[in-house]
């Protein structure tokens, strides 16, 4: 409550509106709304709190579940990756399999970070996004009328050979610095967009990544996972709602 009230007061006093989820909700349906939907009533603090709780919880749960399954699949297909994961867990957390996982220790799990990134880039939690043009535009020598819908193919962007070295291979080392044994592949931020991009980027992405790392550490400290049929491809379904 305090954060919402404080930020609302700052905006009412003339503070610039930032492109984050809280600011955009606070100015929604007001003269400062970038989408100019002034025919609807502004959102009150209770409504914003409820929307935050529901939207972020559901979005994070869906992304975490999908990525944990893909993580398991990719690691099971690559035994050497599993060896490195277990070695890092042992190095950071020691032999105590019941030890709690403080946030500071998570930051030391560089290889697990790399595996999470590689897993998301190989199959994004949001493989595509829809965007609409608010005004007439000329893009790539083509005229696009206001109101035209576009599919942004995140999956293709993150698997295109022009953007990545050998994208068909599962290689977490591309995300590691050479000091950590990686290849330090040059990666542009616009090429790694598993949670979308721009002002519509998933607001719960950081919490989702933390949860994925914790779940994987807890799992691999005590358990193993093998594929029943290693030749069977992963089945993946995606629905996009306007």
Backbone as CSV, one residue per row, in Angstrom:
resi,resn,N_x,N_y,N_z,CA_x,CA_y,CA_z,C_x,C_y,C_z
1,UNK,0.828,-1.205,0.000,0.000,0.000,0.000,0.863,1.257,0.000
2,UNK,1.894,1.256,0.857,2.728,2.442,0.977,3.434,2.800,-0.311
3,UNK,3.909,1.795,-1.028,4.619,2.046,-2.288,3.683,2.663,-3.313
4,UNK,2.467,2.121,-3.416,1.492,2.632,-4.392,1.106,4.066,-4.060
5,UNK,0.801,4.322,-2.785,0.386,5.670,-2.380,1.509,6.684,-2.597
6,UNK,2.724,6.288,-2.240,3.864,7.199,-2.394,4.091,7.541,-3.857
7,UNK,4.048,6.528,-4.712,4.305,6.781,-6.135,3.172,7.573,-6.767
8,UNK,1.932,7.325,-6.335,0.796,8.092,-6.860,0.955,9.572,-6.520
9,UNK,1.380,9.852,-5.283,1.573,11.235,-4.857,2.684,11.899,-5.661
10,UNK,3.770,11.162,-5.923,4.876,11.716,-6.709,4.430,12.073,-8.120
11,UNK,3.630,11.203,-8.733,3.145,11.468,-10.093,2.193,12.651,-10.102
12,UNK,1.323,12.731,-9.094,0.396,13.865,-9.000,1.135,15.179,-8.803
13,UNK,2.335,15.109,-8.217,3.153,16.311,-8.005,4.038,16.639,-9.205
14,UNK,3.860,15.894,-10.300,4.574,16.222,-11.534,5.755,15.349,-11.874
15,UNK,5.991,14.283,-11.108,7.111,13.393,-11.406,6.916,12.741,-12.772
16,UNK,7.987,12.583,-13.572,7.862,11.921,-14.879,7.341,10.496,-14.725
17,UNK,6.549,10.053,-15.690,6.012,8.693,-15.683,7.036,7.753,-16.305
18,UNK,7.472,6.764,-15.529,8.432,5.785,-16.034,7.704,4.633,-16.716
19,UNK,8.428,3.912,-17.570,7.830,2.790,-18.275,7.954,1.513,-17.447
20,UNK,7.310,1.511,-16.267,7.209,0.290,-15.482,5.739,0.046,-15.173
21,UNK,5.425,-1.151,-14.738,4.030,-1.557,-14.611,3.264,-0.702,-13.604
22,UNK,3.906,-0.317,-12.486,3.209,0.470,-11.474,2.833,1.846,-12.010
23,UNK,3.790,2.537,-12.611,3.506,3.871,-13.144,2.426,3.827,-14.214
24,UNK,2.486,2.833,-15.091,1.506,2.739,-16.175,0.104,2.471,-15.637
25,UNK,0.004,1.691,-14.566,-1.308,1.452,-13.957,-1.817,2.702,-13.242
26,UNK,-0.916,3.423,-12.596,-1.319,4.627,-11.863,-1.859,5.711,-12.789
27,UNK,-1.327,5.806,-13.993,-1.779,6.856,-14.921,-2.791,6.337,-15.931
28,UNK,-3.163,5.055,-15.838,-4.114,4.510,-16.805,-5.448,5.246,-16.717
29,UNK,-6.018,5.532,-17.885,-7.305,6.232,-18.003,-7.268,7.632,-17.397
30,UNK,-6.091,8.267,-17.451,-5.938,9.660,-17.028,-5.320,10.431,-18.192
31,UNK,-5.265,11.753,-18.112,-4.648,12.526,-19.208,-3.195,12.151,-19.486
32,UNK,-2.511,11.494,-18.535,-1.109,11.109,-18.743,-0.969,9.680,-19.273
33,UNK,-2.082,9.032,-19.551,-2.064,7.675,-20.094,-1.555,7.714,-21.532
34,UNK,-0.508,6.925,-21.843,0.066,6.949,-23.192,-0.899,6.386,-24.222
35,UNK,-1.912,5.621,-23.783,-2.877,5.062,-24.719,-4.148,5.908,-24.800
36,UNK,-4.234,6.938,-23.960,-5.329,7.910,-24.039,-6.716,7.285,-23.908
37,UNK,-6.846,6.297,-23.027,-8.152,5.707,-22.777,-8.837,6.460,-21.629
38,UNK,-9.304,7.666,-21.908,-9.864,8.507,-20.853,-11.362,8.286,-20.670
39,UNK,-11.940,7.361,-21.455,-13.370,7.100,-21.318,-13.659,6.113,-20.190
40,UNK,-12.613,5.539,-19.592,-12.757,4.616,-18.471,-12.271,5.297,-17.192
41,UNK,-12.804,4.895,-16.032,-12.353,5.509,-14.774,-10.930,5.089,-14.425
42,UNK,-10.150,5.984,-13.789,-8.792,5.624,-13.352,-8.832,4.488,-12.338
43,UNK,-7.726,3.785,-12.193,-7.648,2.679,-11.244,-7.314,3.203,-9.853
44,UNK,-8.012,2.696,-8.845,-7.684,3.070,-7.473,-6.635,2.110,-6.912
45,UNK,-6.170,2.393,-5.696,-5.085,1.601,-5.111,-5.487,0.142,-4.909
46,UNK,-6.736,-0.088,-4.500,-7.196,-1.462,-4.268,-7.196,-2.251,-5.573
47,UNK,-7.658,-1.611,-6.645,-7.686,-2.274,-7.945,-6.298,-2.612,-8.454
48,UNK,-5.351,-1.694,-8.247,-3.972,-1.936,-8.685,-3.358,-3.094,-7.900
49,UNK,-3.592,-3.113,-6.578,-3.067,-4.201,-5.752,-3.603,-5.554,-6.203
50,UNK,-4.912,-5.600,-6.464,-5.537,-6.855,-6.882,-4.999,-7.314,-8.234
51,UNK,-4.834,-6.357,-9.141,-4.319,-6.694,-10.474,-2.886,-7.203,-10.398
52,UNK,-2.075,-6.535,-9.574,-0.695,-6.981,-9.377,-0.666,-8.421,-8.865
53,UNK,-1.435,-8.673,-7.824,-1.412,-9.990,-7.190,-1.834,-11.087,-8.156
54,UNK,-2.918,-10.836,-8.884,-3.443,-11.869,-9.788,-2.573,-12.051,-11.025
55,UNK,-2.262,-10.936,-11.693,-1.536,-11.026,-12.965,-0.132,-11.576,-12.785
56,UNK,0.593,-11.037,-11.811,1.974,-11.473,-11.627,2.037,-12.920,-11.152
57,UNK,1.144,-13.289,-10.225,1.156,-14.668,-9.720,0.877,-15.665,-10.837
58,UNK,-0.149,-15.391,-11.654,-0.510,-16.320,-12.725,0.556,-16.359,-13.810
59,UNK,1.084,-15.185,-14.165,2.097,-15.137,-15.219,3.368,-15.850,-14.794
60,UNK,3.803,-15.578,-13.565,5.024,-16.210,-13.069,4.845,-17.717,-12.972
61,UNK,3.688,-18.154,-12.462,3.446,-19.590,-12.318,3.527,-20.296,-13.661
62,UNK,2.915,-19.694,-14.692,2.929,-20.309,-16.021,4.338,-20.348,-16.597
63,UNK,5.062,-19.229,-16.489,6.420,-19.169,-17.041,7.360,-20.116,-16.310
64,UNK,7.257,-20.147,-14.979,8.137,-21.004,-14.184,7.886,-22.471,-14.506
65,UNK,6.623,-22.860,-14.592,6.301,-24.262,-14.885,6.848,-24.675,-16.247
66,UNK,6.621,-23.837,-17.253,7.102,-24.152,-18.602,8.615,-24.246,-18.642
67,UNK,9.291,-23.260,-18.054,10.746,-23.235,-18.121,11.392,-24.333,-17.287
68,UNK,10.781,-24.710,-16.179,11.332,-25.808,-15.383,11.284,-27.116,-16.168
69,UNK,10.204,-27.315,-16.912,10.098,-28.528,-17.723,11.127,-28.525,-18.849
70,UNK,11.281,-27.385,-19.513,12.265,-27.294,-20.590,13.687,-27.445,-20.050
71,UNK,13.925,-26.882,-18.867,15.230,-27.008,-18.209,15.541,-28.486,-17.971
72,UNK,14.589,-29.210,-17.393,14.774,-30.635,-17.128,15.063,-31.398,-18.416
73,UNK,14.299,-31.095,-19.452,14.460,-31.780,-20.736,15.852,-31.527,-21.320
74,UNK,16.255,-30.275,-21.360,17.545,-29.923,-21.961,18.725,-30.503,-21.185
75,UNK,18.633,-30.479,-19.869,19.722,-31.030,-19.051,19.786,-32.550,-19.207
76,UNK,18.623,-33.201,-19.266,18.598,-34.652,-19.449,19.199,-35.058,-20.794
77,UNK,19.076,-34.181,-21.785,19.643,-34.459,-23.111,21.148,-34.179,-23.161
78,UNK,21.664,-33.498,-22.135,23.069,-33.082,-22.147,23.729,-33.421,-20.807
79,UNK,24.200,-34.652,-20.626,24.766,-35.099,-19.341,25.932,-34.249,-18.839
80,UNK,26.748,-33.708,-19.745,27.876,-32.878,-19.310,27.399,-31.592,-18.639
81,UNK,26.246,-31.090,-19.095,25.654,-29.909,-18.459,25.249,-30.244,-17.031
82,UNK,24.658,-31.421,-16.841,24.260,-31.855,-15.500,25.471,-31.955,-14.579
83,UNK,26.578,-32.474,-15.072,27.794,-32.575,-14.261,28.244,-31.200,-13.772
84,UNK,28.196,-30.214,-14.652,28.622,-28.859,-14.282,27.644,-28.225,-13.292
85,UNK,26.349,-28.499,-13.460,25.348,-27.975,-12.520,25.617,-28.522,-11.124
86,UNK,25.816,-29.830,-11.028,26.054,-30.460,-9.729,27.358,-29.962,-9.107
87,UNK,28.366,-29.753,-9.922,29.649,-29.251,-9.413,29.482,-27.849,-8.844
88,UNK,28.699,-27.013,-9.510,28.489,-25.655,-9.011,27.669,-25.662,-7.732
89,UNK,26.642,-26.500,-7.668,25.834,-26.599,-6.449,26.706,-27.025,-5.273
90,UNK,27.572,-27.993,-5.489,28.475,-28.462,-4.432,29.439,-27.363,-4.017
91,UNK,29.944,-26.616,-4.983,30.909,-25.553,-4.700,30.273,-24.410,-3.912
92,UNK,29.037,-24.055,-4.253,28.383,-22.903,-3.624,27.722,-23.273,-2.304
93,UNK,27.084,-24.459,-2.242,26.264,-24.803,-1.079,26.851,-25.911,-0.210
94,UNK,27.905,-26.569,-0.672,28.515,-27.617,0.127,27.714,-28.908,0.119
95,UNK,28.004,-29.778,1.099,27.404,-31.114,1.137,26.045,-31.157,1.818
96,UNK,25.688,-30.124,2.554,24.419,-30.113,3.284,23.263,-29.915,2.305
97,UNK,22.518,-30.994,2.045,21.426,-30.937,1.075,20.169,-30.276,1.631
98,UNK,20.158,-29.972,2.913,19.002,-29.320,3.526,19.259,-27.844,3.818
99,UNK,20.396,-27.352,3.373,20.760,-25.958,3.624,19.809,-25.017,2.890
100,UNK,19.405,-23.947,3.554,18.553,-22.953,2.895,19.352,-22.226,1.816
101,UNK,18.624,-21.574,0.917,19.266,-20.918,-0.225,19.089,-19.408,-0.108
102,UNK,20.062,-18.703,0.449,19.965,-17.242,0.523,20.176,-16.616,-0.849
103,UNK,19.637,-15.419,-1.023,19.734,-14.735,-2.314,21.190,-14.496,-2.706
104,UNK,22.022,-14.184,-1.723,23.432,-13.907,-2.014,24.119,-15.115,-2.651
105,UNK,23.717,-16.321,-2.243,24.308,-17.527,-2.824,23.818,-17.756,-4.247
106,UNK,22.577,-17.375,-4.526,22.048,-17.511,-5.884,22.896,-16.735,-6.884
107,UNK,23.385,-15.575,-6.451,24.179,-14.735,-7.348,25.510,-15.381,-7.721
108,UNK,25.931,-16.389,-6.960,27.188,-17.081,-7.264,26.995,-18.237,-8.249
109,UNK,25.750,-18.562,-8.553,25.451,-19.704,-9.431,25.477,-19.263,-10.894
110,UNK,26.662,-18.948,-11.382,26.804,-18.404,-12.733,26.453,-19.434,-13.806
111,UNK,26.857,-20.675,-13.593,26.577,-21.681,-14.629,25.090,-22.000,-14.703
112,UNK,24.427,-22.092,-13.553,22.983,-22.335,-13.560,22.267,-21.175,-14.241
113,UNK,22.739,-19.954,-14.002,22.220,-18.789,-14.731,22.323,-19.008,-16.237
114,UNK,23.491,-19.474,-16.668,23.729,-19.681,-18.096,22.806,-20.754,-18.663
115,UNK,22.575,-21.817,-17.896,21.687,-22.887,-18.361,20.252,-22.380,-18.478
116,UNK,19.826,-21.565,-17.512,18.482,-20.976,-17.579,18.350,-20.117,-18.829
117,UNK,19.338,-19.263,-19.084,19.302,-18.408,-20.275,19.291,-19.229,-21.557
118,UNK,20.131,-20.253,-21.610,20.205,-21.094,-22.806,18.887,-21.831,-23.038
119,UNK,18.280,-22.294,-21.956,17.012,-23.003,-22.071,15.904,-22.077,-22.552
120,UNK,15.904,-20.834,-22.052,14.879,-19.874,-22.467,15.084,-19.405,-23.896
121,UNK,16.352,-19.272,-24.284,16.609,-18.806,-25.645,16.279,-19.893,-26.669
122,UNK,16.509,-21.162,-26.290,16.225,-22.252,-27.217,14.729,-22.456,-27.397
123,UNK,13.942,-22.131,-26.380,12.478,-22.208,-26.488,11.893,-21.198,-25.500
124,UNK,11.483,-20.060,-26.025,11.081,-18.933,-25.180,9.751,-19.191,-24.481
125,UNK,9.589,-18.682,-23.232,8.288,-18.774,-22.559,7.212,-17.991,-23.292
126,UNK,7.613,-16.923,-23.995,6.686,-16.170,-24.854,7.270,-16.181,-26.266
127,UNK,7.006,-17.241,-27.069,7.625,-17.356,-28.392,7.181,-16.301,-29.383
128,UNK,6.093,-15.612,-29.081,5.628,-14.551,-29.977,4.815,-13.541,-29.184
129,UNK,4.811,-12.309,-29.658,3.990,-11.251,-29.073,3.231,-10.545,-30.180
130,UNK,2.087,-10.001,-29.823,1.321,-9.216,-30.791,1.421,-7.742,-30.439
131,UNK,1.614,-6.910,-31.450,1.686,-5.467,-31.278,0.833,-4.797,-32.346
132,UNK,0.333,-3.605,-32.038,-0.521,-2.875,-32.957,0.078,-1.498,-33.226
133,UNK,0.011,-1.052,-34.484,0.522,0.267,-34.858,-0.541,1.317,-34.553
134,UNK,-0.141,2.369,-33.839,-1.086,3.415,-33.460,-1.202,4.510,-34.509
135,UNK,-0.289,4.535,-35.478,-0.343,5.528,-36.549,0.208,4.942,-37.832
136,UNK,-0.108,5.548,-38.963,0.414,5.063,-40.241,1.942,5.089,-40.221
137,UNK,2.559,4.024,-40.734,4.018,3.911,-40.715,4.524,3.333,-42.034
138,UNK,5.763,3.686,-42.390,6.465,3.060,-43.504,7.668,2.329,-42.922
139,UNK,7.645,0.993,-43.006,8.705,0.161,-42.442,9.189,-0.791,-43.526
140,UNK,10.493,-0.786,-43.783,11.036,-1.666,-44.806,10.432,-1.424,-46.171
141,UNK,10.198,-0.149,-46.495,9.627,0.264,-47.780,8.193,-0.234,-47.978
142,UNK,7.557,-0.622,-46.894,6.158,-1.049,-46.962,5.311,-0.096,-46.121
143,UNK,4.133,0.221,-46.635,3.215,1.105,-45.914,2.306,0.261,-45.031
144,UNK,2.230,0.662,-43.769,1.376,-0.052,-42.820,0.356,0.926,-42.248
145,UNK,-0.905,0.560,-42.365,-1.989,1.433,-41.919,-2.157,1.364,-40.405
146,UNK,-2.553,2.471,-39.820,-2.819,2.516,-38.381,-3.825,1.434,-37.996
147,UNK,-3.537,0.740,-36.897,-4.420,-0.330,-36.449,-3.997,-1.710,-36.916
148,UNK,-2.918,-1.787,-37.717,-2.433,-3.081,-38.198,-1.789,-3.871,-37.055
149,UNK,-2.142,-5.147,-36.964,-1.549,-6.022,-35.958,-0.312,-6.712,-36.518
150,UNK,0.712,-6.865,-35.670,1.942,-7.553,-36.053,2.236,-8.681,-35.064
151,UNK,2.750,-9.776,-35.607,3.324,-10.818,-34.765,4.825,-10.583,-34.682
152,UNK,5.347,-10.475,-33.471,6.794,-10.407,-33.263,7.255,-11.820,-32.921
153,UNK,8.006,-12.430,-33.818,8.405,-13.831,-33.675,9.660,-13.943,-32.804
154,UNK,9.456,-13.918,-31.484,10.583,-14.011,-30.549,11.384,-15.294,-30.753
155,UNK,10.675,-16.385,-30.983,11.336,-17.678,-31.125,12.317,-17.681,-32.293
156,UNK,11.909,-17.087,-33.415,12.788,-17.051,-34.585,13.971,-16.111,-34.359
157,UNK,13.704,-14.969,-33.723,14.781,-14.022,-33.429,15.855,-14.685,-32.574
158,UNK,15.413,-15.484,-31.597,16.355,-16.092,-30.660,16.934,-17.412,-31.161
159,UNK,16.593,-17.799,-32.375,17.179,-19.013,-32.943,17.721,-18.794,-34.347
160,UNK,17.890,-17.537,-34.733,18.343,-17.234,-36.088,19.869,-17.325,-36.155
161,UNK,20.406,-18.022,-37.156,21.867,-18.178,-37.248,22.620,-16.871,-37.453
162,UNK,21.929,-15.818,-37.894,22.595,-14.517,-38.032,22.841,-13.859,-36.676
163,UNK,22.111,-14.308,-35.667,22.194,-13.687,-34.344,22.987,-14.514,-33.337
164,UNK,23.168,-15.803,-33.609,23.800,-16.697,-32.644,24.781,-17.632,-33.344
165,UNK,25.784,-18.074,-32.627,26.693,-19.098,-33.137,26.097,-20.480,-32.875
166,UNK,25.820,-21.198,-33.925,25.267,-22.553,-33.845,24.070,-22.636,-32.888
167,UNK,22.980,-21.941,-33.215,21.816,-21.932,-32.328,21.148,-23.290,-32.172
168,UNK,21.448,-24.224,-33.075,20.814,-25.546,-32.998,21.401,-26.411,-31.884
169,UNK,22.530,-25.986,-31.302,23.166,-26.753,-30.228,22.891,-26.107,-28.868
170,UNK,22.632,-26.967,-27.871,22.414,-26.480,-26.508,23.770,-26.221,-25.870
171,UNK,24.115,-24.950,-25.703,25.462,-24.579,-25.260,25.411,-23.426,-24.256
172,UNK,25.219,-23.720,-22.965,25.162,-22.661,-21.945,26.433,-21.831,-21.852
173,UNK,27.570,-22.384,-22.302,28.841,-21.667,-22.194,28.825,-20.341,-22.937
174,UNK,27.931,-20.193,-23.911,27.880,-18.940,-24.674,27.518,-17.753,-23.770
175,UNK,26.890,-18.034,-22.627,26.470,-16.967,-21.716,27.476,-16.707,-20.598
176,UNK,28.598,-17.404,-20.601,29.592,-17.246,-19.538,30.812,-16.484,-20.029
177,UNK,31.381,-15.675,-19.139,32.645,-15.013,-19.444,33.765,-16.049,-19.542
178,UNK,34.826,-15.690,-20.229,35.948,-16.614,-20.392,36.586,-16.952,-19.052
179,UNK,36.506,-16.005,-18.089,37.072,-16.257,-16.763,36.329,-17.396,-16.053
180,UNK,35.078,-17.635,-16.468,34.266,-18.687,-15.868,34.203,-19.920,-16.767
181,UNK,35.079,-19.977,-17.752,35.137,-21.140,-18.630,34.204,-21.081,-19.816
182,UNK,33.613,-19.911,-20.066,32.675,-19.787,-21.176,33.321,-19.272,-22.444
183,UNK,32.497,-19.115,-23.471,32.989,-18.629,-24.762,32.743,-17.142,-24.942
184,UNK,31.976,-16.557,-23.999,31.740,-15.104,-24.004,31.222,-14.631,-25.370
185,UNK,30.217,-15.341,-25.878,29.630,-14.956,-27.163,28.987,-13.578,-27.047
186,UNK,29.221,-12.737,-28.031,28.653,-11.392,-28.018,27.158,-11.478,-28.293
187,UNK,26.359,-11.079,-27.309,24.910,-11.212,-27.412,24.257,-9.850,-27.234
188,UNK,23.525,-9.420,-28.232,22.804,-8.159,-28.133,21.527,-8.352,-27.318
189,UNK,21.184,-7.365,-26.502,20.001,-7.470,-25.655,18.740,-7.709,-26.470
190,UNK,18.681,-7.111,-27.667,17.484,-7.257,-28.494,17.340,-8.658,-29.070
191,UNK,18.394,-9.476,-28.956,18.339,-10.837,-29.472,17.927,-11.847,-28.402
192,UNK,17.916,-11.426,-27.144,17.513,-12.305,-26.043,16.264,-11.712,-25.401
193,UNK,15.100,-12.130,-25.882,13.837,-11.523,-25.446,12.826,-12.596,-25.036
194,UNK,13.194,-13.495,-24.111,12.263,-14.562,-23.727,11.004,-14.049,-23.045
195,UNK,11.084,-12.861,-22.433,9.924,-12.291,-21.757,9.324,-11.123,-22.535
196,UNK,9.619,-11.042,-23.822,9.143,-9.910,-24.609,10.086,-8.727,-24.457
197,UNK,9.641,-7.567,-24.924,10.487,-6.381,-24.849,9.677,-5.107,-24.764
198,UNK,10.369,-3.998,-24.548,9.691,-2.707,-24.475,8.898,-2.539,-23.196
199,UNK,7.946,-1.621,-23.218,7.173,-1.323,-22.011,6.204,-2.440,-21.653
200,UNK,5.993,-3.399,-22.560,5.104,-4.533,-22.288,5.868,-5.768,-21.827
201,UNK,7.142,-5.620,-21.536,7.927,-6.758,-21.059,7.330,-7.299,-19.764
202,UNK,7.414,-8.602,-19.577,6.835,-9.245,-18.397,7.349,-8.596,-17.109
203,UNK,6.455,-8.042,-16.264,6.903,-7.361,-15.048,7.426,-8.314,-13.980
204,UNK,7.091,-9.590,-14.088,7.525,-10.542,-13.069,8.706,-11.388,-13.481
205,UNK,9.442,-10.936,-14.512,10.520,-11.762,-15.071,11.629,-12.049,-14.058
206,UNK,11.990,-11.058,-13.228,13.093,-11.267,-12.281,12.708,-12.280,-11.205
207,UNK,11.482,-12.174,-10.710,11.020,-13.135,-9.711,10.913,-14.530,-10.317
208,UNK,10.460,-14.606,-11.571,10.364,-15.904,-12.247,11.736,-16.564,-12.361
209,UNK,12.752,-15.789,-12.721,14.104,-16.340,-12.862,14.649,-16.839,-11.526
210,UNK,14.375,-16.090,-10.451,14.819,-16.514,-9.121,14.156,-17.836,-8.736
211,UNK,12.845,-17.945,-8.989,12.124,-19.171,-8.639,12.636,-20.364,-9.438
212,UNK,12.910,-20.149,-10.730,13.429,-21.238,-11.564,14.760,-21.738,-11.009
213,UNK,15.650,-20.820,-10.658,16.964,-21.211,-10.139,16.833,-21.976,-8.823
214,UNK,15.988,-21.485,-7.928,15.817,-22.155,-6.634,15.261,-23.564,-6.821
215,UNK,14.247,-23.695,-7.665,13.641,-25.012,-7.910,14.670,-25.985,-8.474
216,UNK,15.478,-25.520,-9.418,16.469,-26.406,-10.034,17.560,-26.806,-9.043
217,UNK,17.986,-25.862,-8.206,19.014,-26.178,-7.205,18.484,-27.210,-6.213
218,UNK,17.263,-26.996,-5.718,16.663,-27.940,-4.774,16.504,-29.318,-5.400
219,UNK,16.119,-29.340,-6.661,15.897,-30.626,-7.331,17.206,-31.381,-7.542
220,UNK,18.192,-30.724,-8.142,19.427,-31.422,-8.506,20.339,-31.695,-7.310
221,UNK,20.062,-31.090,-6.163,20.831,-31.440,-4.964,20.499,-32.857,-4.495
222,UNK,19.275,-33.317,-4.803,18.822,-34.596,-4.256,18.359,-35.598,-5.311
223,UNK,18.030,-35.132,-6.513,17.370,-36.015,-7.469,18.043,-35.979,-8.837
224,UNK,17.630,-36.926,-9.656,18.072,-36.982,-11.042,16.835,-37.105,-11.928
225,UNK,17.011,-36.887,-13.218,15.890,-36.947,-14.152,16.397,-37.510,-15.470
226,UNK,15.716,-38.540,-15.969,16.093,-39.144,-17.238,14.890,-39.178,-18.172
227,UNK,15.156,-39.099,-19.461,14.098,-39.165,-20.464,13.772,-40.621,-20.770
228,UNK,12.486,-40.928,-20.869,12.068,-42.281,-21.230,12.435,-42.568,-22.679
229,UNK,12.211,-41.565,-23.533,12.540,-41.695,-24.953,13.364,-40.482,-25.376
230,UNK,14.665,-40.651,-25.477,15.552,-39.525,-25.780,15.361,-38.976,-27.189
231,UNK,14.784,-39.768,-28.079,14.612,-39.334,-29.466,13.329,-38.529,-29.674
232,UNK,12.440,-38.567,-28.701,11.171,-37.850,-28.844,11.381,-36.356,-28.595
233,UNK,10.903,-35.542,-29.518,11.052,-34.086,-29.394,10.093,-33.541,-28.342
234,UNK,10.462,-32.410,-27.768,9.608,-31.782,-26.766,8.341,-31.247,-27.431
235,UNK,7.203,-31.447,-26.769,5.925,-30.954,-27.284,5.629,-29.613,-26.629
236,UNK,5.268,-28.662,-27.446,5.177,-27.281,-26.960,3.976,-26.609,-27.602
237,UNK,3.100,-26.033,-26.780,1.917,-25.346,-27.275,1.900,-23.919,-26.742
238,UNK,1.406,-23.019,-27.568,1.381,-21.606,-27.173,0.099,-20.963,-27.671
239,UNK,-0.588,-20.269,-26.768,-1.778,-19.502,-27.133,-1.540,-18.048,-26.802
240,UNK,-1.921,-17.154,-27.701,-1.768,-15.717,-27.466,-3.144,-15.079,-27.430
241,UNK,-3.405,-14.321,-26.378,-4.687,-13.642,-26.233,-4.504,-12.158,-26.416
242,UNK,-5.352,-11.538,-27.237,-5.274,-10.096,-27.430,-5.790,-9.385,-26.185
